[in-house]
Amino acid sequence: MILHEFPDLTWLQSQASTGFTNRMGWGNRMLDTEGFPSVIIDTHTNGCFRPDIKGPFSFFLNIHGSSKCSVDRQTTYINEEHYFVSNRAQLYTLQIEEPADTFNIHFGDAFSESVLNALITPADQVLSNGTEKQQTPFAFFNQLHRRDAVFNSLVDAIRRSYQEQGFNRMHFEEQLAALLSYHLLQHRHIVDSLHRLPPIRQTTRVELYKRLSRARDLLHSCFTADRPCFSADLSLDQLSAEACLSKYHFLRLFRQTYGLSPHQYLQNLRLEKARTMLTTSSIPITDLSDLLGFANSQSFSRLFLQRTGHSPSHYRALAK
């Protein structure tokens, strides 16, 4: 289902705590099964604080504006360019402090497990398994994921089909399944990054990746076009503290995992944002370099030319 309002918080917390055993959804909708249902919250809000919700596997994102999601005592800032993931039965707290159009996708308990298990079941086992439900529980990393063109097209398709044709359950489930398939591919890329860490115990490797991803998320969440880019002032000390690692252990492991140093990673984010803003805004080059955190417009123009083969002004002209 798609809702255009947040359900009453007290009601939701009560229903989530009992696993929707009464099969009653928001607005007295009867549900087919117990467990958290599949629901998208597509709504405009001037601000909200929704603490300690025992949710299903979820994507948190915003069409316009920003939000914060806290899981396991870690708070992540979610801008328009990312989505954040929480797992089934994790307590999350959602905060929206300014007007925003939010689009939070909550995958139903039975639905997400069935789809994800189907995606990893080899074809030669499908017939032998029949209709038996041999579900494997899933848990993904709580981190930001970049919203690329594929992800945005999947989200746009959901919004467009609902606006044009109303809610169709079969189509809705197909679209959610496509999003889960997309995310599973992103998770496999993460596993590849995980394997770049030193050959140590798997549990230690996973913990190191979680810590490094918190520092990476800090780089992403501090870097937005709708407010001053204060990530230019971030230091290795701050990033390593976010990862709970010593400075030079952090530097070595970050480079090993992501293939770039934190400074190089940040430069790539700046240049990526520069490309977008040069083609979508008329902000003067000097102001743009300041917004992106460069020391001056000359250093920005020089780096942009080295990476793209065009000066910023020429790149902007070509895009028109």
N, C-alpha and C positions, 0 to 999 in steps of 0.2 A: 504494500500500500504506500501511497505518497501523502504525507501530511503537510499542511501549510501553517502549522503552529506546533510549538513544543507541547507535548502532553503534560498534564498536571504533574509536578515533580513528586508530590507525596504518593499519588496513585502509581506512578511509574516505579518508584523505589519499592513499593509494596509488591507490585506485580513481578518485578525482576527478582525480588528476594524469594518468591515462591515458585519461580520458573514458569509463570503463566499457566499454572495447573488448572485454572478455571477456564482456560481457553477464551479469555475475554480481552479484546484489544481496545485501544482508545476509541471513544465514541460508541461503545457497546457493540463493536464489530466482533462477530464470532470467528474464532480462529480454527483452522483445520487440525492443528496439533498443539501439544503443550510446548513450552519453550519460547524464547524470545522470537517474535515474528520478523520477517523481512520488512523493513520500513525505511523510507527516505524522508528526512525532514528538510523540506524545501521552503524556507521562510525568511522573511525580513524581520530583523529585530534591532531595537535600539540599544540592546544590552541585556545580558542575562548571566546568572550564576547558578549552575546546576551541579551540585556536589554529590560525590559518592554514589554513582549509579553503576550497578553491576550489569554491564552491558554485554551484548554479543560481539562477535567479530565486526569491526566497524572501520569505515573511512571517514575522517573528518576533513572537510574542505569548505572553501568559501568561493562563491561566484564573485562577490565584491566584498572588500573589507577583510578583517582578520579576526582570529580567535586564539584562545589558548586552551590546551588540553593537558591535564595532569594525570599521569599514570605512574604508580610505584614511586611516589615522592619526587618525580621529575616533571617539570612543566615545560611544554614545547609551544613556541609561537608558530602559528600556522598562517602564512600569507596566501595570496591568490595563486601563487606559483607551485604550491606543494599540497600534498595530502598527508595526513598522519594516521597511523594504524594503531588500534588497540585490539586486544585479543578477547576471546570469549571468557566471560566471568571475571574479567579484570575490572576493578573499580576505577572509574574515570570521573574527572571533574571538568566540566566545560565552562569556560569564561569568555564572554564577549563584552567588551568594554565600550565599544563605539558602534554606530549603525553598521550593519553588515547583512548581506544576503548569503545565508549559510545553506549548505547542501550536504548534510551528513547522511551517510549511507550505512545502515545497520543491516547486516546479513543475518537472516534467521538462523537459529541454532541448527535445526535439522537440515535446512537448505544448504548452508555453507559447508557442513561436514560431508553431505552427500555429493555436492559438486566437486569439492576438492579431492575427495577420495576417488571419484570417477576420473578426474584428470590425471591421477598418478597410477591408476590401475592399468597394467598392460593389457593390450587387446586380447591376448590369448587366454586371459583369466576372466574376461567378462562373462562368457557363456557358462564357464564352470562355477562361477560365483552365483549366477542366477540373480534372484532378488534378495539374497541374503545380505544383511546389513553388517558388514565387517568394517566398522568405521575406525579410522585412526585419528586421534585428536591432533589438532594443528595449533601451532603457536608461532607467530611471526615477530620480528624485531619491532619494538616500539620506536619508530623513527619517522622522519620526514622522507617522503618520496617526491621526486620532481614530477610535475604534471606535464608530460610530453604531449605531442599532437595526437597520438593514439588514445591516450587516456582522456584528453579533453573531448575528442570526437565521440567516445563512448558515453561520456556524461551528457554532452549536448544532445545526443540521440535520445536519451531517456527523457530529458526535459522537453524536447521538441515533440516526441511522440505523445507524451501526456497532454501537452498543451493543444495539440492538433486533433487527437483522437480520443482523449480521455484515458482512463486506466484500463489496461487489458492485462490480465494476470499472466497469460502465456507469454506475451511479449516482454512483460516486466521481468519474469524469471529468466528468459533468454538473455536479456540485457545484463542482469546481475551476474549470470554465469559467465558472460564475456568479460566482465570486470574482474571476476575471480581468476579467470584464465590469464588475463593480463598481469594481475598481481603475482601470480605464481611464477611467471617468467621473471619479474623483477626480483623475486626472492631468490631465484636461481643465480642471478647476477651477484646478489649479496653473498651467496654461498661461495661463489668464485673468489670474491674479495676476501672472504673468511679464510680460504685456503692459502692465501698469500702470507698469512701470519706464520710465525715460526712453528715448526713441527713439535707442538707441545700437546698436552692433554686437551681433548675436545672441549671439556667444560671450561678450561682456562682460556682457550682460544675464543670461545663464544663470549666469555666475560670481557675479554680485551676488546672484541669487536663492539660490544655494547657501549663500552666506555669511549672508544674512538668515535662511534657514531653520534654520541652526545656532543662532542666537540664539533664534528662536522655539521650537525644540526644547528649549533650556535652560529657557525659561519653563515649558513643559509638563512636562518630566521632573523639575523641582525641586518641582513642585506636586502632591503626593499626599496622600491621606487617611491613609496608614498610617505616616506619620512627620511630624515637625514641618515646617511650611511655611517653609523658610528662603528661598524665593524672594522673600519680603517684603523681604529685605535686599539683593536684587540691585539693582545700580546701572546707570545708562546706561554707565558706564565698563566694567563687567564684560560687559554685553551687546554693546557695540560691539567690545570686545576679542575676544569669541567670534566675531564676524563679521569680524574683521580690517579694521575700518573706523574712521575717525575718528568721534568721538561724534556730532557734529551731522549729518554725512553719513548715519550710521546711522539717526538719529532721523527724518530727512526721508524716506529710502528705505523704512524700515519702515512709516511711516504711508502712504506712497504705495502700497506693495504690499498691505498687509493692511487698509487703511482705518481703522486705529486706531493710536494711539501705543502704545509698549510698556506704559505704565502703564494705559491703557484696556484693552488686551488682557488684562493680568493681572487687572484688576478683573472682567472678564467671566468669566475662569476661576474666580475666587473665588466669584462669584455662582452660577455653574453648579454648582460643587461644593457650595455652601451649599444649593441646592435639593435636591440628592440626599441630603445628610446630614440635612437637616431631615425628610425623609420616610422615611429608612431607619435612623435612630438616635435615641437619646434624650439625646444630649449636650446639656448645658445651653447656652443661647444664649451666655452669657459665655465658656464654654470653647470653643465653636465659633468665635466671633469671633477668639479668640487663635490657634486652630489654623489659621485661614484667613489669618492675617497682618494683620488689621485693628488699628488703634491701640487701639481700645476697642470695647465692645459697642454703644455709642451710635452711633458712626460706621458700624458694620456695619448696625445696624437702620435707620438713616436711608437709607443707600444701597439696602438691600434693598427698603424701602418705595417709594423713588423708581422703582426698576426694575420691580417686580412689582405694586405697588398693595396689597401686604399687608405687615404686620409679620412678622418671622420666626416669632413664636409663633402668629400667626393662620394663616400658611401651613402650619405643622406641624399645627395643629388641623384645617384643611380636608382635609389628606391622610389623616387617620385615618378 
